[in-house]
Amino acid sequence: MSFSRRNFLIATGVAAASSSVLSACSSGGGGGDGSGGKDSPNVSKGKASKIVIGTKADSVGPAPEVPGAVKGGTIWTMDQLDCDHLDPAQIWSSYEGWITPLFMRGLVGYKISNDGTSTLVGDLATDAGTMKDGGKTWSFTLKDGGKWEDGSDVTIEDVRHTFERLFATFITYGPRYPQQWLAGGKDYKGPYDGKHLDSIEISGKTVTFHLNTARADFNLCLGMRAFSLVPKKHDTKADYDKKPFSCGPYKIDARQPGKSMSISRNPHWDPKTDPIRNAYPDKWQLQFGFQLLASTDRYIADQGNDQHTVSMFNEVAPERMQKVLGDPAMKKRVFTHLDNATYYYAINTTRIKDVKVRQALNYAWPSQQCQLIRGGTASSEIATTVISPLTPGHIDFDLYGKRKKPTGDPEKAKAMLKEAGKLGQKVVIAFQSSDYAIKTAVAIKNALTKAGFTPITKQVDKTTFYTQIAQIDNTYDMFAAGWSADWPGGYTALQPTFDGRVIANGASNWPQLNNAGVNKAIDAAALVTDQKKADAAWGAIDRQIMELAACVPDYWPIRNWFHGSKVGGMYYDAGATGMAITKMYTTA
């Protein structure tokens, strides 16, 4: 979400019922300069946003109007990468989650009020779901008026098909919570042989899910973009990843992978059915292949179509951080927000098996040098734990002394390598290809060399990076990655990424950690219903993982999204940990 998430794998290498309230991502702060001025936001001291579970009334469209919004025109985007996946079942990156609400809708989703509050509401469903049996049974009823881009009705059969196809063999990526939780799912192979999954029951316009374990957060799970609906009639199976069929306010007209995507209005979308999306622009022109410095300089110049442009992925380039945030006029065009992700370097525990070597990597890490390359304290805060301070379950600790020695402790690291008989240990590190990553790779290589390692750095295509590192037999010892909880709490912050039972091609346990103690602790913590005790349990597991040194925590991000002078409607979607694209508008 890792972008959560919440949809919410973070795919970047740059800088319950009624009115229950759950902490989520942080609220935004002001800007800040690269040197860490007094107005720089701080993750550790950030104020958590709240996600409210809405009522049936909250689920009625249309979405709240954005003050000052103008309908019409075209918004352009300027980003580094295209979407790796467009089949919703394979979407687990925040970047894809930020873009796809333009043409995807699910049973539930996040409604953003004008004060920034995120509320889980019925999207295509009449409400946020009805729970029975303590959370083992969940029901959702379809609204009237949902349409696909060809004008046909969204049906309850489409809903069942959407969840049954999650089990198909061509779905190799994306979250697997329903596959794990739906009763009988273990042996189900998908709907394409004509068989239905008995635990997904439909009647009239209602779908009922029967789970093998109580999940009071199942409706939050379904708020993930991965569970957007797929029409049974237009399901092209593996090819659906290339061009999904829309039931949202826009549809895809043309796509050049890696270069561009053209999107125009879906005339069959009815805003009265949609409490989430405003859909002000007539068209969207998504552009890919721009490095941070190139996009930042174009925003600084603010000419032509760039005045109507926004970046969903690219942020202010580190080289321009002080210039942009130090200029009041430009700073007004930077949307700054704290983020509940943790970026870390996963350590492949099947390749680097000695825990002392993995601990030495943590001691040797040049955290401060990497932070300066990202743009200083205005861009990020040095991380010491896996769970972010903005996620329930975070407990503050610093096992490897980063706060005392933020530039690393090469002497300690070298002593541990010598004790393990591993001086000169080769470490192959994969980075997402970018100008920023090249600079970071140099800093890390120098620090690890000083600490007695033999580091080898490799640049990997950014668009397919997570697909590559998610292969069990990948050839890397470490890789830059990022993760945020799919919805608030320790379970989705740790279970998908460190539970040994979920190791598989396409899964997100990138360190391939399979520790019996961690697995057992995850199972126990998942059963704790008292929030304070649950948070303590997840914090203890975080420490357990760090004692095993399954990763090197790198940083907690502070987002600085730049945009053109004629783009408005900048809101943060705490459910998706990113900008709410469907609230944006452009002025003449």
Secondary structure, DSSP 8 states (H G I E B T S, - for coil): --------B--------TT-EEEEEE-------TT--TT---STT--EEEEEE--TGGG-SS----TT----SEEEEEES---S--SGGG--BHHHHHHGGGT--BSEEEEE-TT--EEEEESSBSSS-EEEGGGTEEEEEB-TT-B-TTS-B--HHHHHHHHHGGGSTT--SS--HHHHHBTTGGG---GGGS---TTEEEETTEEEEEBSS--TTHHHHHTSGGGB---STT--GGGGGTS----SSEEEEEEETTTEEEEEE-TT--GGG-SS-----SEEEEEE---HHHHHHHHHH--GGGGGEE-SS----GGGHHHHHTSHHHHTTEEEEE---EEEEEE-TTTS--HHHHHHHHHH--HHHHHHHHTGGGTEEE--SSS-TTSTT-----TT-TTT-TT--HHHHHHHHHHHT-TT-EEEEEEESSHHHHHHHHHHHHHHHHTT-EEEEEEE-STTHHHHHTSTT---SEEEEEE--SSSSHHHHHHHHH-GGG-STT-S-TT----HHHHHHHHHHHT--SHHHHHHHHHHHHHHHHHTT-EEEEEEEEEEEEB-TTEE---EETTTTEE-GGG-EE--
